[in-house]
Amino acid sequence: MDGFSFYGLLVAAVLFVITLVMIPVQYRYIHSMEEEREKKKHEHGEVYDKMPLGEEFLHMNSQINPLFLPANLIAYLIYKAKHKRK
């Protein structure tokens, strides 16, 4: 195994571990955002419009960061499967 393959596997393993660790974190974050939206009776976009700038920036960073995109997608799919609206 040459060095390139080894480092490729190492990077893939690290990304896999990051994804596994971040799935529960992102799930709880999605759940808390939905609870806040329901508690305040806001539409989806209003929650983000009424956020303080710093909190909005943190939200954007946690949702758009390329390292967290697989975890975000998996957590979102799990959340939607568990909380189907009727």
MOPAC internal coordinates of N, CA, C and O (Angstrom, degrees):
PM7 1SCF
backbone

  N    0.0000 0     0.00 0     0.00 0    0    0    0
  C    1.4545 1     0.00 0     0.00 0    1    0    0
  C    1.5249 1   108.03 1     0.00 0    2    1    0
  O    1.2310 1   120.87 1   -57.21 1    3    2    1
  N    1.3041 1   115.94 1   122.79 1    3    2    1
  C    1.4622 1   118.97 1  -179.23 1    5    3    2
  C    1.5339 1   110.37 1   -80.65 1    6    5    3
  O    1.2310 1   121.02 1    -8.01 1    7    6    5
  N    1.3088 1   115.66 1   171.99 1    7    6    5
  C    1.4576 1   121.72 1  -176.73 1    9    7    6
  C    1.5164 1   113.44 1   -62.81 1   10    9    7
  O    1.2310 1   120.61 1   143.74 1   11   10    9
  N    1.3473 1   116.44 1   -36.26 1   11   10    9
  C    1.4615 1   120.38 1  -178.43 1   13   11   10
  C    1.5239 1   110.73 1   -64.38 1   14   13   11
  O    1.2310 1   120.38 1   136.00 1   15   14   13
  N    1.3214 1   116.88 1   -44.00 1   15   14   13
  C    1.4676 1   120.78 1   179.50 1   17   15   14
  C    1.5153 1   111.03 1   -66.15 1   18   17   15
  O    1.2310 1   120.47 1   139.64 1   19   18   17
  N    1.3283 1   116.72 1   -40.36 1   19   18   17
  C    1.4553 1   120.56 1   179.54 1   21   19   18
  C    1.5191 1   111.04 1   -61.44 1   22   21   19
  O    1.2310 1   120.30 1   132.77 1   23   22   21
  N    1.3359 1   117.03 1   -47.23 1   23   22   21
  C    1.4621 1   120.02 1  -178.66 1   25   23   22
  C    1.5243 1   111.54 1   -69.43 1   26   25   23
  O    1.2310 1   120.35 1   147.93 1   27   26   25
  N    1.3129 1   116.93 1   -32.07 1   27   26   25
  C    1.4625 1   120.19 1   175.06 1   29   27   26
  C    1.5120 1   111.70 1   -63.95 1   30   29   27
  O    1.2310 1   120.76 1   135.86 1   31   30   29
  N    1.3336 1   116.15 1   -44.14 1   31   30   29
  C    1.4597 1   120.38 1   177.14 1   33   31   30
  C    1.5239 1   111.60 1   -66.28 1   34   33   31
  O    1.2310 1   120.64 1   143.16 1   35   34   33
  N    1.3207 1   116.39 1   -36.84 1   35   34   33
  C    1.4609 1   120.44 1   178.38 1   37   35   34
  C    1.5331 1   110.73 1   -64.17 1   38   37   35
  O    1.2310 1   120.16 1   134.65 1   39   38   37
  N    1.3133 1   117.29 1   -45.35 1   39   38   37
  C    1.4658 1   121.34 1   178.32 1   41   39   38
  C    1.5221 1   110.23 1   -63.15 1   42   41   39
  O    1.2310 1   119.76 1   136.94 1   43   42   41
  N    1.3209 1   118.05 1   -43.06 1   43   42   41
  C    1.4645 1   121.49 1   178.91 1   45   43   42
  C    1.5325 1   110.79 1   -62.68 1   46   45   43
  O    1.2310 1   120.31 1   139.44 1   47   46   45
  N    1.3282 1   117.02 1   -40.56 1   47   46   45
  C    1.4678 1   120.60 1   178.70 1   49   47   46
  C    1.5219 1   111.30 1   -65.28 1   50   49   47
  O    1.2310 1   120.36 1   138.52 1   51   50   49
  N    1.3260 1   116.92 1   -41.48 1   51   50   49
  C    1.4630 1   120.70 1   178.85 1   53   51   50
  C    1.5270 1   110.46 1   -63.90 1   54   53   51
  O    1.2310 1   120.05 1   135.71 1   55   54   53
  N    1.3313 1   117.52 1   -44.29 1   55   54   53
  C    1.4618 1   120.71 1   178.24 1   57   55   54
  C    1.5277 1   111.33 1   -63.57 1   58   57   55
  O    1.2310 1   120.36 1   143.03 1   59   58   57
  N    1.3138 1   116.92 1   -36.97 1   59   58   57
  C    1.4637 1   120.67 1   177.56 1   61   59   58
  C    1.5279 1   110.89 1   -64.01 1   62   61   59
  O    1.2310 1   120.26 1   136.15 1   63   62   61
  N    1.3232 1   117.12 1   -43.85 1   63   62   61
  C    1.4630 1   121.51 1   179.18 1   65   63   62
  C    1.5336 1   110.22 1   -65.19 1   66   65   63
  O    1.2310 1   120.22 1   137.07 1   67   66   65
  N    1.3252 1   117.19 1   -42.93 1   67   66   65
  C    1.4640 1   120.73 1   177.97 1   69   67   66
  C    1.5293 1   109.58 1   -59.68 1   70   69   67
  O    1.2310 1   120.08 1   136.99 1   71   70   69
  N    1.3123 1   117.46 1   -43.01 1   71   70   69
  C    1.4675 1   121.25 1   179.54 1   73   71   70
  C    1.5241 1   110.43 1   -62.77 1   74   73   71
  O    1.2310 1   120.07 1   134.45 1   75   74   73
  N    1.3320 1   117.48 1   -45.55 1   75   74   73
  C    1.4624 1   120.20 1   179.86 1   77   75   74
  C    1.5223 1   112.14 1   -62.73 1   78   77   75
  O    1.2310 1   120.19 1   141.54 1   79   78   77
  N    1.3127 1   117.25 1   -38.46 1   79   78   77
  C    1.4651 1   121.14 1  -179.83 1   81   79   78
  C    1.5238 1   110.97 1   -71.52 1   82   81   79
  O    1.2310 1   120.29 1   142.18 1   83   82   81
  N    1.3202 1   117.04 1   -37.82 1   83   82   81
  C    1.4616 1   120.54 1  -174.22 1   85   83   82
  C    1.5282 1   114.10 1   -81.54 1   86   85   83
  O    1.2310 1   118.83 1   161.92 1   87   86   85
  N    1.3180 1   119.84 1   -18.08 1   87   86   85
  C    1.4717 1   120.32 1  -179.19 1   89   87   86
  C    1.5285 1   111.55 1   -57.83 1   90   89   87
  O    1.2310 1   118.37 1   128.76 1   91   90   89
  N    1.3429 1   120.72 1   -51.24 1   91   90   89
  C    1.4666 1   118.55 1   179.59 1   93   91   90
  C    1.5284 1   112.71 1   -65.61 1   94   93   91
  O    1.2310 1   120.43 1   146.43 1   95   94   93
  N    1.3271 1   116.77 1   -33.57 1   95   94   93
  C    1.4645 1   120.33 1   179.06 1   97   95   94
  C    1.5296 1   109.77 1   -65.05 1   98   97   95
  O    1.2310 1   120.32 1   132.39 1   99   98   97
  N    1.3149 1   116.99 1   -47.61 1   99   98   97
  C    1.4573 1   120.53 1  -179.77 1  101   99   98
  C    1.5284 1   111.21 1   -67.77 1  102  101   99
  O    1.2310 1   119.75 1   145.05 1  103  102  101
  N    1.3191 1   118.07 1   -34.95 1  103  102  101
  C    1.4626 1   120.82 1   177.63 1  105  103  102
  C    1.5260 1   110.19 1   -61.68 1  106  105  103
  O    1.2310 1   120.46 1   132.65 1  107  106  105
  N    1.3265 1   116.72 1   -47.35 1  107  106  105
  C    1.4677 1   120.16 1   178.59 1  109  107  106
  C    1.5184 1   111.16 1   -62.40 1  110  109  107
  O    1.2310 1   120.45 1   143.14 1  111  110  109
  N    1.3324 1   116.75 1   -36.86 1  111  110  109
  C    1.4600 1   120.42 1   179.09 1  113  111  110
  C    1.5283 1   110.71 1   -66.27 1  114  113  111
  O    1.2310 1   120.08 1   134.92 1  115  114  113
  N    1.3115 1   117.46 1   -45.08 1  115  114  113
  C    1.4668 1   121.26 1   178.00 1  117  115  114
  C    1.5256 1   109.99 1   -62.09 1  118  117  115
  O    1.2310 1   120.47 1   136.90 1  119  118  117
  N    1.3218 1   116.71 1   -43.10 1  119  118  117
  C    1.4603 1   121.31 1   179.39 1  121  119  118
  C    1.5317 1   111.10 1   -62.11 1  122  121  119
  O    1.2310 1   120.24 1   135.43 1  123  122  121
  N    1.3272 1   117.15 1   -44.57 1  123  122  121
  C    1.4736 1   119.69 1  -179.68 1  125  123  122
  C    1.5295 1   111.76 1   -66.86 1  126  125  123
  O    1.2310 1   119.89 1   143.93 1  127  126  125
  N    1.3277 1   117.82 1   -36.07 1  127  126  125
  C    1.4681 1   119.96 1   177.56 1  129  127  126
  C    1.5236 1   110.77 1   -66.15 1  130  129  127
  O    1.2310 1   120.21 1   140.00 1  131  130  129
  N    1.3242 1   117.21 1   -40.00 1  131  130  129
  C    1.4663 1   120.13 1   177.92 1  133  131  130
  C    1.5214 1   111.13 1   -67.05 1  134  133  131
  O    1.2310 1   120.02 1   140.01 1  135  134  133
  N    1.3416 1   117.58 1   -39.99 1  135  134  133
  C    1.4693 1   120.55 1   176.87 1  137  135  134
  C    1.5206 1   111.01 1   -61.92 1  138  137  135
  O    1.2310 1   120.75 1   136.57 1  139  138  137
  N    1.3302 1   116.18 1   -43.43 1  139  138  137
  C    1.4664 1   120.08 1   179.46 1  141  139  138
  C    1.5259 1   110.70 1   -63.15 1  142  141  139
  O    1.2310 1   120.43 1   138.62 1  143  142  141
  N    1.3129 1   116.79 1   -41.38 1  143  142  141
  C    1.4594 1   120.88 1   179.47 1  145  143  142
  C    1.5249 1   110.61 1   -63.10 1  146  145  143
  O    1.2310 1   120.35 1   136.07 1  147  146  145
  N    1.3352 1   116.93 1   -43.93 1  147  146  145
  C    1.4564 1   120.90 1  -179.91 1  149  147  146
  C    1.5263 1   111.48 1   -69.25 1  150  149  147
  O    1.2310 1   120.59 1   141.45 1  151  150  149
  N    1.3334 1   116.48 1   -38.55 1  151  150  149
  C    1.4667 1   120.63 1  -178.71 1  153  151  150
  C    1.5257 1   111.11 1   -64.67 1  154  153  151
  O    1.2310 1   120.40 1   139.36 1  155  154  153
  N    1.3094 1   116.84 1   -40.64 1  155  154  153
  C    1.4666 1   121.05 1  -177.91 1  157  155  154
  C    1.5252 1   112.58 1   -90.30 1  158  157  155
  O    1.2310 1   120.66 1   177.14 1  159  158  157
  N    1.3317 1   116.35 1    -2.86 1  159  158  157
  C    1.4703 1   121.93 1   178.41 1  161  159  158
  C    1.5227 1   112.38 1    57.49 1  162  161  159
  O    1.2310 1   120.91 1  -139.37 1  163  162  161
  N    1.3208 1   115.86 1    40.63 1  163  162  161
  C    1.4611 1   121.36 1   178.58 1  165  163  162
  C    1.5212 1   109.61 1   -98.44 1  166  165  163
  O    1.2310 1   121.65 1   -24.84 1  167  166  165
  N    1.3083 1   114.45 1   155.16 1  167  166  165
  C    1.4574 1   119.60 1   169.45 1  169  167  166
  C    1.5237 1   107.21 1   -72.87 1  170  169  167
  O    1.2310 1   120.63 1   -14.01 1  171  170  169
  N    1.3307 1   116.41 1   165.99 1  171  170  169
  C    1.4670 1   121.20 1  -175.39 1  173  171  170
  C    1.5289 1   111.83 1   -56.94 1  174  173  171
  O    1.2310 1   119.51 1   132.87 1  175  174  173
  N    1.3043 1   118.53 1   -47.13 1  175  174  173
  C    1.4613 1   121.69 1  -177.95 1  177  175  174
  C    1.5107 1   113.69 1   -71.63 1  178  177  175
  O    1.2310 1   120.16 1   151.55 1  179  178  177
  N    1.3364 1   117.30 1   -28.45 1  179  178  177
  C    1.4654 1   120.75 1  -178.63 1  181  179  178
  C    1.5224 1   111.90 1   -65.66 1  182  181  179
  O    1.2310 1   120.20 1   146.58 1  183  182  181
  N    1.3209 1   117.22 1   -33.42 1  183  182  181
  C    1.4672 1   120.60 1  -179.73 1  185  183  182
  C    1.5238 1   109.53 1   -58.75 1  186  185  183
  O    1.2310 1   120.86 1   136.34 1  187  186  185
  N    1.3228 1   115.96 1   -43.66 1  187  186  185
  C    1.4598 1   120.16 1  -177.34 1  189  187  186
  C    1.5230 1   111.31 1   -76.62 1  190  189  187
  O    1.2310 1   120.05 1   148.40 1  191  190  189
  N    1.3268 1   117.52 1   -31.60 1  191  190  189
  C    1.4646 1   120.41 1   178.13 1  193  191  190
  C    1.5225 1   111.76 1   -67.18 1  194  193  191
  O    1.2310 1   120.32 1   148.37 1  195  194  193
  N    1.3280 1   116.99 1   -31.63 1  195  194  193
  C    1.4604 1   121.17 1  -176.79 1  197  195  194
  C    1.5314 1   113.19 1   -92.56 1  198  197  195
  O    1.2310 1   120.19 1   179.54 1  199  198  197
  N    1.3213 1   117.24 1    -0.46 1  199  198  197
  C    1.4678 1   120.76 1   178.01 1  201  199  198
  C    1.5196 1   110.41 1   -71.74 1  202  201  199
  O    1.2310 1   120.34 1   -34.77 1  203  202  201
  N    1.3349 1   116.96 1   145.23 1  203  202  201
  C    1.4603 1   118.94 1   169.65 1  205  203  202
  C    1.5292 1   109.64 1   -62.38 1  206  205  203
  O    1.2310 1   120.34 1   -26.01 1  207  206  205
  N    1.3119 1   116.95 1   153.99 1  207  206  205
  C    1.4566 1   121.78 1  -174.56 1  209  207  206
  C    1.5292 1   112.53 1   -57.55 1  210  209  207
  O    1.2310 1   120.14 1   137.11 1  211  210  209
  N    1.3146 1   117.34 1   -42.89 1  211  210  209
  C    1.4605 1   120.34 1  -179.35 1  213  211  210
  C    1.5151 1   112.35 1   -63.66 1  214  213  211
  O    1.2310 1   120.62 1   137.38 1  215  214  213
  N    1.3326 1   116.42 1   -42.62 1  215  214  213
  C    1.4605 1   120.49 1   179.07 1  217  215  214
  C    1.5244 1   110.68 1   -67.46 1  218  217  215
  O    1.2310 1   120.40 1   141.73 1  219  218  217
  N    1.3279 1   116.83 1   -38.27 1  219  218  217
  C    1.4627 1   120.51 1   177.71 1  221  219  218
  C    1.5276 1   110.68 1   -64.03 1  222  221  219
  O    1.2310 1   120.55 1   140.12 1  223  222  221
  N    1.3386 1   116.56 1   -39.88 1  223  222  221
  C    1.4622 1   120.61 1   178.33 1  225  223  222
  C    1.5313 1   110.69 1   -64.14 1  226  225  223
  O    1.2310 1   119.97 1   137.13 1  227  226  225
  N    1.3405 1   117.66 1   -42.87 1  227  226  225
  C    1.4628 1   120.83 1   178.00 1  229  227  226
  C    1.5269 1   111.14 1   -63.99 1  230  229  227
  O    1.2310 1   120.66 1   140.35 1  231  230  229
  N    1.3298 1   116.35 1   -39.65 1  231  230  229
  C    1.4647 1   120.33 1   177.75 1  233  231  230
  C    1.5307 1   110.24 1   -61.76 1  234  233  231
  O    1.2310 1   120.99 1   132.64 1  235  234  233
  N    1.3171 1   115.71 1   -47.36 1  235  234  233
  C    1.4595 1   120.18 1  -179.04 1  237  235  234
  C    1.5282 1   110.65 1   -60.86 1  238  237  235
  O    1.2310 1   120.45 1   136.07 1  239  238  237
  N    1.3290 1   116.74 1   -43.93 1  239  238  237
  C    1.4577 1   120.65 1  -178.77 1  241  239  238
  C    1.5225 1   111.49 1   -64.80 1  242  241  239
  O    1.2310 1   120.18 1   139.76 1  243  242  241
  N    1.3254 1   117.25 1   -40.24 1  243  242  241
  C    1.4667 1   119.09 1  -178.40 1  245  243  242
  C    1.5180 1   112.04 1   -72.36 1  246  245  243
  O    1.2310 1   119.72 1   155.53 1  247  246  245
  N    1.3176 1   118.14 1   -24.47 1  247  246  245
  C    1.4523 1   120.69 1  -178.49 1  249  247  246
  C    1.5295 1   112.81 1   -91.91 1  250  249  247
  O    1.2310 1   119.57 1   154.37 1  251  250  249
  N    1.3212 1   118.43 1   -25.63 1  251  250  249
  C    1.4657 1   121.24 1  -173.47 1  253  251  250
  C    1.5318 1   112.76 1  -103.87 1  254  253  251
  O    1.2310 1   119.90 1   163.93 1  255  254  253
  N    1.3101 1   117.80 1   -16.07 1  255  254  253
  C    1.4592 1   120.97 1  -177.65 1  257  255  254
  C    1.5327 1   109.99 1   -55.38 1  258  257  255
  O    1.2310 1   119.54 1   -56.17 1  259  258  257
  N    1.3280 1   118.47 1   123.83 1  259  258  257
  C    1.4770 1   121.04 1  -176.74 1  261  259  258
  C    1.5287 1   113.77 1   -59.27 1  262  261  259
  O    1.2310 1   119.89 1   152.24 1  263  262  261
  N    1.3298 1   117.82 1   -27.76 1  263  262  261
  C    1.4635 1   119.47 1   177.98 1  265  263  262
  C    1.5230 1   111.65 1   -68.02 1  266  265  263
  O    1.2310 1   120.46 1   152.03 1  267  266  265
  N    1.3395 1   116.72 1   -27.97 1  267  266  265
  C    1.4555 1   120.75 1  -175.16 1  269  267  266
  C    1.5214 1   113.48 1   -99.94 1  270  269  267
  O    1.2310 1   119.22 1   175.64 1  271  270  269
  N    1.3232 1   119.09 1    -4.36 1  271  270  269
  C    1.4644 1   120.65 1  -176.48 1  273  271  270
  C    1.5323 1   113.28 1   -58.68 1  274  273  271
  O    1.2310 1   118.71 1   134.70 1  275  274  273
  N    1.3378 1   120.07 1   -45.30 1  275  274  273
  C    1.4742 1   117.55 1   177.73 1  277  275  274
  C    1.5349 1   112.03 1   -62.18 1  278  277  275
  O    1.2310 1   120.17 1   138.74 1  279  278  277
  N    1.3234 1   117.27 1   -41.26 1  279  278  277
  C    1.4629 1   120.52 1   178.88 1  281  279  278
  C    1.5248 1   110.65 1   -65.01 1  282  281  279
  O    1.2310 1   120.05 1   140.07 1  283  282  281
  N    1.3396 1   117.52 1   -39.93 1  283  282  281
  C    1.4644 1   121.19 1   178.15 1  285  283  282
  C    1.5192 1   110.72 1   -61.33 1  286  285  283
  O    1.2310 1   120.67 1   134.08 1  287  286  285
  N    1.3116 1   116.33 1   -45.92 1  287  286  285
  C    1.4578 1   120.59 1  -178.29 1  289  287  286
  C    1.5262 1   111.06 1   -64.29 1  290  289  287
  O    1.2310 1   120.21 1   134.35 1  291  290  289
  N    1.3179 1   117.20 1   -45.65 1  291  290  289
  C    1.4638 1   120.95 1  -179.58 1  293  291  290
  C    1.5251 1   110.43 1   -65.02 1  294  293  291
  O    1.2310 1   120.08 1   135.94 1  295  294  293
  N    1.3362 1   117.46 1   -44.06 1  295  294  293
  C    1.4710 1   120.92 1   179.15 1  297  295  294
  C    1.5204 1   110.86 1   -63.20 1  298  297  295
  O    1.2310 1   120.42 1   139.65 1  299  298  297
  N    1.3264 1   116.80 1   -40.35 1  299  298  297
  C    1.4665 1   120.43 1   178.66 1  301  299  298
  C    1.5255 1   110.85 1   -63.70 1  302  301  299
  O    1.2310 1   120.06 1   136.10 1  303  302  301
  N    1.3258 1   117.48 1   -43.90 1  303  302  301
  C    1.4557 1   120.87 1   179.45 1  305  303  302
  C    1.5290 1   111.60 1   -64.61 1  306  305  303
  O    1.2310 1   120.16 1   140.21 1  307  306  305
  N    1.3258 1   117.29 1   -39.79 1  307  306  305
  C    1.4670 1   121.04 1   176.75 1  309  307  306
  C    1.5250 1   110.13 1   -64.63 1  310  309  307
  O    1.2310 1   120.63 1   136.29 1  311  310  309
  N    1.3298 1   116.40 1   -43.71 1  311  310  309
  C    1.4721 1   120.75 1  -179.75 1  313  311  310
  C    1.5274 1   110.29 1   -61.69 1  314  313  311
  O    1.2310 1   120.38 1   133.45 1  315  314  313
  N    1.3258 1   116.88 1   -46.55 1  315  314  313
  C    1.4735 1   120.21 1  -179.33 1  317  315  314
  C    1.5188 1   111.03 1   -65.25 1  318  317  315
  O    1.2310 1   119.42 1   144.03 1  319  318  317
  N    1.3211 1   118.71 1   -35.97 1  319  318  317
  C    1.4611 1   121.23 1   178.77 1  321  319  318
  C    1.5266 1   111.24 1   -67.46 1  322  321  319
  O    1.2310 1   120.29 1   142.88 1  323  322  321
  N    1.3336 1   117.06 1   -37.12 1  323  322  321
  C    1.4596 1   120.98 1  -179.03 1  325  323  322
  C    1.5265 1   112.61 1   -79.93 1  326  325  323
  O    1.2310 1   119.90 1   152.06 1  327  326  325
  N    1.3123 1   117.80 1   -27.94 1  327  326  325
  C    1.4707 1   121.95 1  -174.75 1  329  327  326
  C    1.5235 1   111.79 1  -119.40 1  330  329  327
  O    1.2310 1   120.71 1  -125.95 1  331  330  329
  N    1.2966 1   116.26 1    54.05 1  331  330  329
  C    1.4674 1   118.96 1   178.81 1  333  331  330
  C    1.5186 1   108.90 1   -66.21 1  334  333  331
  O    1.2310 1   121.33 1   -48.05 1  335  334  333
  N    1.3199 1   115.06 1   131.95 1  335  334  333
  C    1.4731 1   119.94 1   178.60 1  337  335  334
  C    1.5138 1   109.11 1   -84.36 1  338  337  335
  O    1.2310 1   121.96 1   -36.26 1  339  338  337
  N    1.3051 1   113.84 1   143.74 1  339  338  337
  C    1.4650 1   118.62 1  -179.70 1  341  339  338
  C    1.4990 1   110.98 1  -107.25 1  342  341  339
  O    1.2310 1   120.10 1   180.00 1  343  342  341

